[in-house]
Protein backbone atom coordinates (compact mmCIF):
# COMPACT_ATOMS: atom_id res chain seq x y z
CA UNK A 1 0.00 0.00 0.00
CA UNK A 2 1.45 3.38 -1.02
CA UNK A 3 1.62 6.42 1.23
CA UNK A 4 -0.94 8.21 -0.91
CA UNK A 5 -3.32 5.24 -0.60
CA UNK A 6 -2.80 5.30 3.17
CA UNK A 7 -3.65 8.99 3.36
CA UNK A 8 -6.79 8.51 1.29
CA UNK A 9 -8.23 5.89 3.65
CA UNK A 10 -11.16 7.31 5.60
CA UNK A 11 -10.76 5.98 9.12
CA UNK A 12 -13.75 7.99 10.35
CA UNK A 13 -15.97 6.24 7.83
CA UNK A 14 -14.49 2.88 8.85
CA UNK A 15 -15.66 3.45 12.42
CA UNK A 16 -18.87 5.20 11.38
CA UNK A 17 -18.15 8.40 13.34
CA UNK A 18 -18.04 12.07 12.40
CA UNK A 19 -14.71 13.81 11.82
CA UNK A 20 -15.22 15.92 14.95
CA UNK A 21 -16.13 12.94 17.15
CA UNK A 22 -14.55 13.00 20.60
CA UNK A 23 -12.39 10.23 22.06
CA UNK A 24 -15.33 8.66 23.89
CA UNK A 25 -17.43 8.32 20.72
CA UNK A 26 -14.50 6.82 18.81
CA UNK A 27 -13.83 4.26 21.54
CA UNK A 28 -17.53 3.35 21.80
CA UNK A 29 -17.82 2.83 18.04
CA UNK A 30 -14.66 0.71 17.94
CA UNK A 31 -15.68 -1.56 20.82
CA UNK A 32 -19.09 -2.16 19.23
CA UNK A 33 -17.63 -3.03 15.83
CA UNK A 34 -14.83 -5.11 17.32
CA UNK A 35 -17.36 -7.30 19.16
CA UNK A 36 -19.48 -7.72 16.03
CA UNK A 37 -16.57 -8.45 13.67
CA UNK A 38 -14.31 -10.45 15.98
CA UNK A 39 -12.97 -13.62 14.27
CA UNK A 40 -14.27 -15.75 17.16
CA UNK A 41 -17.82 -14.70 16.30
CA UNK A 42 -17.31 -15.04 12.55
CA UNK A 43 -15.12 -18.10 11.99
CA UNK A 44 -14.05 -18.54 8.39
CA UNK A 45 -15.64 -15.24 7.29
CA UNK A 46 -12.91 -13.49 5.30
CA UNK A 47 -14.99 -10.34 4.82
CA UNK A 48 -15.54 -9.93 8.58
CA UNK A 49 -11.86 -10.56 9.23
CA UNK A 50 -10.88 -7.86 6.73
CA UNK A 51 -13.33 -5.42 8.30
CA UNK A 52 -11.99 -6.29 11.77
CA UNK A 53 -8.47 -5.39 10.62
CA UNK A 54 -9.74 -2.18 9.02
CA UNK A 55 -11.57 -1.14 12.19
CA UNK A 56 -8.57 -1.95 14.37
CA UNK A 57 -6.29 0.03 12.08
CA UNK A 58 -8.66 3.00 12.21
CA UNK A 59 -8.81 2.88 16.00
CA UNK A 60 -5.02 2.72 16.31
CA UNK A 61 -4.75 5.98 14.38
CA UNK A 62 -7.73 7.90 15.80
CA UNK A 63 -7.39 6.88 19.47
CA UNK A 64 -4.05 8.63 19.85
CA UNK A 65 -4.36 12.46 19.76
CA UNK A 66 -0.94 12.89 18.18
CA UNK A 67 -1.37 10.46 15.30
CA UNK A 68 -4.97 11.62 14.78
CA UNK A 69 -3.80 15.22 14.41
CA UNK A 70 -1.09 14.22 11.92
CA UNK A 71 -3.55 12.05 9.98
CA UNK A 72 -6.09 14.90 9.76
CA UNK A 73 -3.43 17.38 8.64
CA UNK A 74 -2.06 15.00 6.02
CA UNK A 75 -5.54 14.25 4.61
CA UNK A 76 -6.26 17.96 4.44
CA UNK A 77 -3.00 18.50 2.59
CA UNK A 78 -3.79 15.86 -0.04
CA UNK A 79 -7.48 16.76 -0.31
CA UNK A 80 -6.64 20.42 -0.87
CA UNK A 81 -4.42 19.64 -3.83
CA UNK A 82 -1.23 20.46 -1.97
CA UNK A 83 0.52 17.36 -3.34
CA UNK A 84 0.27 16.91 -7.09
CA UNK A 85 3.09 14.91 -8.57
CA UNK A 86 2.84 15.37 -12.31
CA UNK A 87 -0.32 16.88 -13.72
CA UNK A 88 -0.50 19.84 -16.07
CA UNK A 89 2.97 21.22 -16.39
CA UNK A 90 4.24 19.10 -13.51
CA UNK A 91 3.48 22.00 -11.16
CA UNK A 92 2.83 22.23 -7.44
CA UNK A 93 -0.66 23.53 -6.63
CA UNK A 94 -1.08 24.68 -10.23
CA UNK A 95 1.69 27.29 -9.89
CA UNK A 96 5.44 27.19 -10.10
CA UNK A 97 7.31 23.93 -10.76
CA UNK A 98 7.57 21.53 -7.84
CA UNK A 99 10.73 22.07 -5.78
CA UNK A 100 11.65 18.63 -4.44
CA UNK A 101 14.23 20.15 -2.09
CA UNK A 102 11.57 22.20 -0.33
CA UNK A 103 9.12 19.31 -0.29
CA UNK A 104 11.28 16.49 1.04
CA UNK A 105 14.55 18.13 2.01
CA UNK A 106 16.04 19.12 5.32
CA UNK A 107 14.09 22.35 5.38
CA UNK A 108 10.93 20.60 6.60
CA UNK A 109 7.63 20.23 4.71
CA UNK A 110 6.33 16.82 3.75
CA UNK A 111 9.64 15.18 4.56
CA UNK A 112 9.11 16.03 8.22
CA UNK A 113 5.44 15.17 7.94
CA UNK A 114 6.12 11.62 6.77
CA UNK A 115 8.87 11.22 9.35
CA UNK A 116 6.43 12.18 12.12
CA UNK A 117 3.69 9.96 10.75
CA UNK A 118 5.66 6.80 10.24
CA UNK A 119 8.34 7.11 12.90
CA UNK A 120 12.10 7.18 12.90
CA UNK A 121 14.86 5.32 14.63
CA UNK A 122 15.10 7.89 17.41
CA UNK A 123 11.57 7.40 18.68
CA UNK A 124 10.16 4.14 17.39
CA UNK A 125 13.09 1.83 16.96
CA UNK A 126 14.84 0.82 13.79
CA UNK A 127 11.66 -0.32 12.14
CA UNK A 128 9.44 2.70 12.84
CA UNK A 129 5.89 1.96 13.96
CA UNK A 130 6.66 -0.94 16.29
CA UNK A 131 8.31 1.31 18.89
CA UNK A 132 6.86 2.36 22.27
CA UNK A 133 3.92 4.75 22.43
CA UNK A 134 3.46 6.99 25.47
CA UNK A 135 0.13 6.71 27.28
CA UNK A 136 -2.51 9.40 26.90
CA UNK A 137 -3.06 12.16 29.44
CA UNK A 138 -6.26 12.01 31.50
CA UNK A 139 -8.33 14.93 32.81
CA UNK A 140 -10.47 14.98 35.96
CA UNK A 141 -12.21 17.57 38.15
CA UNK A 142 -12.62 17.76 41.93
CA UNK A 143 -14.68 20.05 44.18
CA UNK A 144 -13.13 21.40 47.39
CA UNK A 145 -14.51 23.21 50.40
CA UNK A 146 -13.11 26.72 50.82
CA UNK A 147 -11.26 25.72 54.03
CA UNK A 148 -9.65 22.65 52.41
CA UNK A 149 -8.44 24.77 49.50
CA UNK A 150 -6.79 27.22 51.92
CA UNK A 151 -5.20 24.62 54.20
CA UNK A 152 -4.50 21.89 51.62
CA UNK A 153 -5.90 18.38 51.72
CA UNK A 154 -5.19 14.81 50.61
CA UNK A 155 -8.15 12.94 49.18
CA UNK A 156 -8.98 9.86 47.08
CA UNK A 157 -10.02 10.30 43.45
CA UNK A 158 -11.87 7.56 41.54
CA UNK A 159 -11.12 7.38 37.81
CA UNK A 160 -12.47 5.29 34.95
CA UNK A 161 -9.96 5.09 32.12
CA UNK A 162 -8.21 2.56 29.86
CA UNK A 163 -5.76 0.28 31.64
CA UNK A 164 -3.73 -2.82 30.91
CA UNK A 165 -6.02 -5.80 30.35
CA UNK A 166 -5.74 -8.17 33.32
CA UNK A 167 -6.70 -11.20 31.24
CA UNK A 168 -3.90 -11.01 28.67
CA UNK A 169 -1.62 -8.68 30.68
CA UNK A 170 -1.51 -6.23 27.83
CA UNK A 171 -0.24 -8.39 24.97
CA UNK A 172 -3.67 -8.71 23.32
CA UNK A 173 -3.51 -12.51 22.91
CA UNK A 174 -5.77 -15.09 24.50
CA UNK A 175 -4.22 -16.55 27.68
CA UNK A 176 -2.05 -19.53 26.80
CA UNK A 177 -1.08 -18.03 23.45
CA UNK A 178 1.44 -15.40 22.41
CA UNK A 179 1.62 -12.85 19.59
CA UNK A 180 4.05 -13.76 16.83
CA UNK A 181 6.40 -11.61 14.86
CA UNK A 182 4.83 -10.20 11.72
CA UNK A 183 6.39 -12.00 8.70
CA UNK A 184 5.64 -9.10 6.36
CA UNK A 185 7.64 -6.42 8.19
CA UNK A 186 9.87 -8.71 10.24
CA UNK A 187 8.56 -7.21 13.48
CA UNK A 188 9.54 -3.64 12.66
CA UNK A 189 5.99 -2.40 12.14
CA UNK A 190 6.76 -0.65 8.85
CA UNK A 191 7.51 -1.54 5.27
CA UNK A 192 9.32 0.37 2.53
CA UNK A 193 7.77 1.12 -0.84
CA UNK A 194 9.40 2.63 -3.89
CA UNK A 195 7.58 5.07 -6.15
CA UNK A 196 9.77 6.12 -9.00
CA UNK A 197 12.81 7.89 -7.62
CA UNK A 198 11.44 8.04 -4.08
CA UNK A 199 11.19 5.54 -1.25
CA UNK A 200 8.55 5.70 1.46
CA UNK A 201 8.29 4.00 4.81
CA UNK A 202 4.73 3.27 5.87
CA UNK A 203 2.93 1.23 8.55
CA UNK A 204 2.71 -2.46 7.87
CA UNK A 205 -0.84 -3.29 6.80
CA UNK A 206 -0.81 -6.84 8.14
CA UNK A 207 0.17 -5.96 11.74
CA UNK A 208 -1.16 -2.36 11.69
CA UNK A 209 2.25 -1.03 12.65
CA UNK A 210 2.64 -3.10 15.83
CA UNK A 211 5.19 -5.58 14.49
CA UNK A 212 3.12 -8.46 15.88
CA UNK A 213 0.34 -10.73 14.63
CA UNK A 214 -2.28 -11.90 17.12
CA UNK A 215 -3.84 -15.09 15.77
CA UNK A 216 -6.12 -15.64 18.78
CA UNK A 217 -7.14 -12.28 20.30
CA UNK A 218 -7.95 -11.93 23.99
CA UNK A 219 -11.73 -12.23 24.50
CA UNK A 220 -11.70 -9.52 27.16
CA UNK A 221 -10.02 -6.69 25.24
CA UNK A 222 -10.53 -7.93 21.63
CA UNK A 223 -6.79 -7.86 21.05
CA UNK A 224 -6.22 -4.23 22.04
CA UNK A 225 -4.37 -5.05 25.26
CA UNK A 226 -6.40 -2.58 27.33
CA UNK A 227 -9.83 -2.34 28.97
CA UNK A 228 -11.75 0.42 30.72
CA UNK A 229 -10.99 0.12 34.43
CA UNK A 230 -11.98 1.95 37.60
CA UNK A 231 -9.13 2.86 39.93
CA UNK A 232 -8.69 5.04 42.99
CA UNK A 233 -5.62 7.24 43.40
CA UNK A 234 -4.59 9.63 46.16
CA UNK A 235 -4.36 13.31 45.21
CA UNK A 236 -2.50 15.80 47.42
CA UNK A 237 -3.86 19.33 46.98
CA UNK A 238 -1.35 21.96 48.21
CA UNK A 239 -2.39 24.76 50.55
CA UNK A 240 -3.59 27.96 48.95
CA UNK A 241 -4.82 26.36 45.71
CA UNK A 242 -7.09 28.67 43.70
CA UNK A 243 -10.37 27.96 41.97
CA UNK A 244 -9.69 26.71 38.43
CA UNK A 245 -6.11 25.63 39.19
CA UNK A 246 -4.81 22.52 37.39
CA UNK A 247 -2.70 19.95 39.20
CA UNK A 248 -0.41 17.63 37.21
CA UNK A 249 0.16 14.14 38.60
CA UNK A 250 2.88 12.45 36.58
CA UNK A 251 2.42 8.87 35.40
CA UNK A 252 -1.24 8.54 36.46
CA UNK A 253 -2.73 8.72 32.95
CA UNK A 254 -3.37 5.75 30.66
CA UNK A 255 -0.61 3.12 30.43
CA UNK A 256 1.92 3.34 27.62
CA UNK A 257 2.19 0.71 24.91
CA UNK A 258 5.14 -1.56 24.31
CA UNK A 259 7.03 -0.44 27.41
CA UNK A 260 6.49 3.31 27.03
CA UNK A 261 5.71 5.45 30.10
CA UNK A 262 2.15 6.23 31.14
CA UNK A 263 0.53 9.58 30.47
CA UNK A 264 -0.18 12.19 33.14
CA UNK A 265 -3.30 13.06 35.11
CA UNK A 266 -4.46 16.70 35.08
CA UNK A 267 -6.89 17.58 37.88
CA UNK A 268 -8.91 20.83 37.70
CA UNK A 269 -9.84 22.22 41.14
CA UNK A 270 -13.23 23.84 41.76
CA UNK A 271 -13.45 25.68 45.10
CA UNK A 272 -16.86 26.12 46.74
CA UNK A 273 -17.79 29.45 48.33
CA UNK A 274 -17.64 30.11 52.10
CA UNK A 275 -20.56 31.62 54.09
CA UNK A 276 -18.29 34.20 55.79
CA UNK A 277 -15.02 34.56 53.94
CA UNK A 278 -14.04 35.48 50.42
CA UNK A 279 -10.58 35.65 48.89
CA UNK A 280 -8.53 38.24 47.03
CA UNK A 281 -5.11 36.90 45.97
CA UNK A 282 -3.68 35.61 49.29
CA UNK A 283 -5.84 37.84 51.53
CA UNK A 284 -9.03 36.70 53.24
CA UNK A 285 -11.94 39.17 53.31
CA UNK A 286 -14.49 39.30 56.14
CA UNK A 287 -17.33 41.79 56.77
CA UNK A 288 -18.22 42.37 60.45
CA UNK A 289 -21.32 44.38 61.48
CA UNK A 290 -20.96 46.71 64.50
CA UNK A 291 -23.52 48.81 66.31
CA UNK A 292 -23.65 52.60 66.13
CA UNK A 293 -22.47 52.81 69.73
CA UNK A 294 -19.52 50.46 69.08
CA UNK A 295 -18.42 52.45 66.04
CA UNK A 296 -18.79 55.75 67.94
CA UNK A 297 -17.25 54.82 71.28
CA UNK A 298 -14.83 52.15 70.03
CA UNK A 299 -14.71 48.50 71.06
CA UNK A 300 -12.71 45.29 70.90
CA UNK A 301 -14.20 42.55 68.72
CA UNK A 302 -13.51 38.83 68.56
CA UNK A 303 -13.56 37.80 64.92
CA UNK A 304 -13.17 34.32 63.41
CA UNK A 305 -10.38 33.18 61.11
CA UNK A 306 -10.06 29.86 59.30
CA UNK A 307 -7.88 28.51 62.12
CA UNK A 308 -9.20 30.10 65.32
CA UNK A 309 -10.24 33.56 66.50
CA UNK A 310 -8.44 36.88 67.02
CA UNK A 311 -9.19 40.07 68.96
CA UNK A 312 -9.55 43.20 66.88
CA UNK A 313 -9.58 46.75 68.26
CA UNK A 314 -12.06 49.13 66.65
CA UNK A 315 -11.09 52.74 67.36
CA UNK A 316 -13.67 55.31 68.47
CA UNK A 317 -15.25 57.07 65.53
CA UNK A 318 -14.59 54.29 63.01
CA UNK A 319 -16.76 54.94 59.93
CA UNK A 320 -18.73 52.25 58.12
CA UNK A 321 -16.69 50.66 55.32
CA UNK A 322 -13.38 51.03 57.19
CA UNK A 323 -11.04 48.05 56.57
CA UNK A 324 -8.88 46.74 59.39
CA UNK A 325 -5.92 44.44 58.73
CA UNK A 326 -4.85 41.38 60.74
CA UNK A 327 -1.44 40.41 59.40
CA UNK A 328 -0.52 36.82 58.63
CA UNK A 329 -4.02 35.36 59.07
CA UNK A 330 -4.85 34.98 55.40
CA UNK A 331 -3.96 32.26 52.88
CA UNK A 332 -0.54 30.68 53.15
CA UNK A 333 1.19 29.77 49.88
CA UNK A 334 4.68 28.44 50.45
CA UNK A 335 6.47 30.48 53.12
CA UNK A 336 4.31 33.60 52.71
CA UNK A 337 0.93 34.18 54.33
CA UNK A 338 -1.61 36.79 53.30
CA UNK A 339 -3.62 38.96 55.67
CA UNK A 340 -7.15 38.96 57.05
CA UNK A 341 -8.97 42.13 55.92
CA UNK A 342 -11.95 42.96 58.15
CA UNK A 343 -14.47 45.45 56.77
CA UNK A 344 -16.46 47.22 59.49
CA UNK A 345 -20.09 47.86 58.62
CA UNK A 346 -22.34 49.90 60.93
CA UNK A 347 -25.62 48.05 61.38
CA UNK A 348 -28.73 50.28 61.44
CA UNK A 349 -31.62 48.63 63.35
CA UNK A 350 -35.01 48.55 61.65
CA UNK A 351 -36.93 48.51 64.93
CA UNK A 352 -35.95 49.94 68.36
CA UNK A 353 -37.71 50.06 71.71
CA UNK A 354 -39.27 53.17 73.20
CA UNK A 355 -36.45 53.62 75.70
CA UNK A 356 -33.83 53.29 72.97
CA UNK A 357 -35.69 55.79 70.80
CA UNK A 358 -35.87 58.30 73.68
CA UNK A 359 -32.19 57.90 74.45
CA UNK A 360 -31.29 58.30 70.78
CA UNK A 361 -33.37 61.49 70.56
CA UNK A 362 -31.55 62.93 73.58
CA UNK A 363 -28.23 62.03 71.94
CA UNK A 364 -29.23 63.79 68.73
CA UNK A 365 -30.29 66.90 70.64
CA UNK A 366 -27.09 66.95 72.66
CA UNK A 367 -24.78 66.36 69.68
CA UNK A 368 -23.55 69.47 67.93
CA UNK A 369 -21.62 67.61 65.20
CA UNK A 370 -22.86 68.08 61.62
CA UNK A 371 -22.51 64.81 59.64
CA UNK A 372 -23.14 66.66 56.35
CA UNK A 373 -20.99 69.82 56.39
CA UNK A 374 -20.58 70.07 52.62
CA UNK A 375 -24.32 69.58 52.00
CA UNK A 376 -25.15 72.19 54.64
CA UNK A 377 -22.79 74.69 53.00
CA UNK A 378 -24.39 74.09 49.61
CA UNK A 379 -27.87 74.64 51.04
CA UNK A 380 -26.74 77.90 52.67
CA UNK A 381 -25.59 79.14 49.26
CA UNK A 382 -28.93 78.21 47.64
CA UNK A 383 -31.00 79.93 50.29
CA UNK A 384 -34.57 79.13 51.43
CA UNK A 385 -37.27 77.93 49.07
CA UNK A 386 -37.00 75.53 46.14
CA UNK A 387 -38.97 72.49 45.11
CA UNK A 388 -39.91 69.78 47.54
CA UNK A 389 -38.91 66.24 46.66
CA UNK A 390 -40.21 62.94 47.90
CA UNK A 391 -38.86 59.48 48.51
CA UNK A 392 -40.53 56.38 47.25
N, C-alpha and C positions, 0 to 999 in steps of 0.2 A: 504494500500500500504506500503510495507516494505521500509526501508532506501535504501537497495541495488537496489530495483526496481526504486526508485526515482532517484538515481544516474545514472542509466542506461537509463533514458529518454533523448532523444536527442532534446533539446529545439531549437537548431539551425535548425535542420531539420523541426521542427514544424513550424518555421517562414519562412523557405525556404531561409536562409541566410548562408553565409560562417562563419566558426569559427573565422575568423579574421575580421568580419564585424564591422564597427565602429557604434557608438551610433545612428548616423543619419540613416544609412541603416536599423538598427534594428527597429527604430521607424517607418520608412516608410513602412516596410514590415508588421508590426503589424497593423498599421492604415488601410492598404489596406485589410488585411484579416478580421479585425474586422468589417469593413463595409460590406464585402461580406457575412460573417457568422453570422451577428447579428440576434438574435431571431426575431426581428421585421420584418426582410426581409425574414425569413424562418420559419414562424409559423408552429408549429407541426412537424418540421423536427428534429428528435432526433439526427441524425448524424451531422447536422450542429451545433446543440447546444453543442454536445460533442467536436467538433472541436473548437468552440468558446471558451469553457473553457480551452482547451489545449493551444490555442494560447495566451489567457490571462495569463495563468500560466507561459508560456515561457517568455512572455514579463515582467512579474513581476520579474523574476529571472535575465534576461539578461539586463534590463534597468538600474539596479543599479550596478555601478562598483564594489562595495564590494561583493555583493552576486554573481555576475558573476565570479569574480576572485575565490571565494571559490568553486563555482560549477565546474569551469574548473579544479581546482586543485584536487577536489574530484574525478572527472571523470577520470583524468589522473592516479590517485592512483589506482582506481579499474581496469582501462583498462590495466595498466602495471603489473597486477598480484600482487600488493602490499597487497591485502586483500584476503586471501584464507582460509576461515574457513573449516577445514576438508581437503579432498584431500589426496594424497599419503603421508602417514606418519603423517598427521595432521600438516604439517609444515607451516612455514611462508616464502613465496617466494621460496619454494623448498629447504630451508636450515634447520636451527635449529628449534626446536619446538617453536610454537607460545607462546610468553610471554604475557599473558593477562594484567599483571600489566603495562608493557611498552605501550601496545596498548591503553588501556582505563583508566589507572590510573592517579594519580595526576601529573605524570611526563610529561604530554602532549600527543602528538601523535593524534590518531584518536579521543580520548575522547574530546580533545580541538577542533578538527575539527568539530565534530558533534555539540558541544556546540555553536560554532560560526555560523554554518549553520542554526541551528534551534532555536537559541535564548535561553536566560535564564532569570530568574526573575529579574536580575539587569538591563537589557536593554530593554526587550520586554514585561514586565509584567508577571504575574504568568503563563499565558498560552503560552508564547513564541511568535509566529509569529504575533500576533495581536497587538503588541506594536508599538510605534511611530517609524518612519523612517526619518532620517534627509534628507533634500533636497540635490540635487546634486550641486556641484560647477560648475560655468560657466566661460568660458574664452572668452576674447574679446581683440581687438587690436585697438590702436588709434595712429594717426600720429600727431606730434607736430612740429610747427616752432621752430627753434633754440632759438629764443628770448623767446618764451613762456616756453620752457623747463628750461631756466636759471632763469626766474623770477617767474615761477609758474603760473598756470591758472586754472580756474574753467570752465568746459564745459559740455554740455549735451551729453549723449551717448545713442543711440537707440539700443535696444536689442530685439531679437526674441528668446524666450525660453518658455518651458512649464510653465504654471501658473494655478492657481485654476480656474476650469471651472465656468464661471459666471452663466450658466443656472442652474446647480444643486448645486452650491456653494461648490463643492468639495466632496460631498458624493456619487457621481456616479449614483444616482437614478433619474428617471424622476421627474420633478417638480410636487408636489402634492402627491408623494409617498416617502417612507422612506426605507432604508435597514433594514433587520431584522437579529436578531441574528442567527448565524448558529446553527442548531440543532445537527449537528454531533459533533462539538467540543465545543459547549456551549459558543461560542463567544471568545474562547481563541486563535483560529488560529492554534492550533496544536493538534495532537492526539498521544496517546501512543500505541505502538505495542510491543508485547513480541515475542522474537525469542529464544526459548530455555531458557537458564539461563540469557539472557540479555533483557533489555527493552530499546526501542528507542522512542524518541519524534521526530515527523516529521510534516511538514506542512499539515494542513487539506486539503484534495483533493477537497472537495465540495466548500469551500470558498476561496481556494488558499492562505490560511494563513492569511486572513484579519479578520476573525472572524465574517464576515457579508455576508449575501446573498442578492444580488440585483435582485429582480424578474423582475423589469421593468427598464432597464438601461437608463440613460440619452441619448437622441438622439444626443446631441452635442459632448460629449466626449466618447460615447460608454461604459460608466460605469467606465472609468478610473479615473474620478474626476479631470482631468487636460486637458488643450488644449494649443496649441502653440499660444502665445500672443506676441504682440509688445508693448514694454514699453520704456519710456525714463527716465533715471536717471541722476543725477548730479554727476560728478566726479571731485574731487579737486586734482589737480596734484601739489605736493609741489615744491618749488623752488629748482633748482639744480638737477632735475631728469636726469638720464643718459639714453642714448639709450639702449634699451633692458631691462630696469628695469620693475619689475612686482609690481603692486599695488594691495593690497588686500582690498576689500570692504566687510565688514562682513554683512551677512544676505541679500545680493542682488542676490543670486543664485536662483535655483528653489525652490518652496515652499516645506516644509516638509509634510509628510503624518501622519495623525492621531495625529495632535497637535505637531509634532516635529518641531524644528527650521529649517529655510531655510538654504540652502547652501551659499557659499560665491562667490563673483565675483572677478576674477583675471584679471587685465587689463595689457597687455604688451604695453610699450611705445616705439614708433619708432620716433626718432628725425631726422628731415630733416636738411640737411647741410645749412650753411650760406655762402653768397658770399664773405664775408671778414674774418670772424672769424672762428677759429677752437678751439678745447678744449683738454686740457691735464690735467686729474684729475680736480682740481678746478681752474686751470689757463686758461685764454683766450689767444690765440695766434693770432697776427696780423703782417703781413708783410707790411712795408711802404717803397716805393721807394724814394730815395733822389738823387739829382744831384751830379755830381762830385764836384762842387764848394761848395755845402752845406756840404758834407762830409769832405772837406778839410778845409774850413774856420769855420765850425760850424754854427748851426742855431737853432731856436726854432720852433718846428712843432706843429700844432694842429691836434690831432689824435682822431678818434671817439672811443667811448665805446658803450656798449649796453644801457647805460642810460645817454647819454650826450657826451661831448667832454672834453679833457684835453690837457694842454700844456706840451710839452715834449722837453727838452733841449738836443740837439745833440752836443757833444763836438767836437772841431776842431780835424781833423785827425781821425775821427771815421771810421774804416774799414767796408767794406761790410760784412754782416753776424753778425755784433755785435747785441746783444740782450739787450734791455733796459727794465727796470722793473718799472711798475706803481703799487704801492702797493694798495691792497684793491679794485681794479676795475675789479676783475674776477668774478667767480661764487660764490654766497653765498649759503652755505648749513648749516642751523642752525645759530649759532652765528658767524661762521668763514666765511671769504670771501677770495677767491683766488686772484691772481694778474693778471694784464694785461702785457703780455710779447710782446714787440714790436721789431721785427727783422728789422734792417736797411739794405736795399739793394740798392747799388749804381746803378743807371740806366745809361746805356751807350747808347747814341743816335745813331741811324742808319744813320741819315742824319743831317748835320749841314750846316749853311750858310757860305758864303765865309769869312765874317768878323769874325765869330766864329772860323773858321778853322785857320785864320791868327793869331788871339789872342792865340789860343791853341798852335800853333807852337812857338810863342814867349815865352809862358810859359814853353814849353818843353826845349827850348834853354837856358832859364834863370835858370831852376831848376838844381841843382847839386846833387839831391838826387837819389840814385840808388834803384829802387824798387825790384831788384833781386840780392842782395849781394851774396847770397850763390851760385847762378847760375854763376855769374860773376867770383867768386873765382874758381869754378870748371873748367870753360873755360880757365882761366889763367894757370891752372895746365896742361890742355891738350895741349895747345899751338895752333899755327895757323894750318890751313889745315883741313883735314877730309872730310867726305862725305857731300854732300848737300842734305837736305831733302826737301820735298814739302808738302803743305797742300792741302787737297781736299775739 
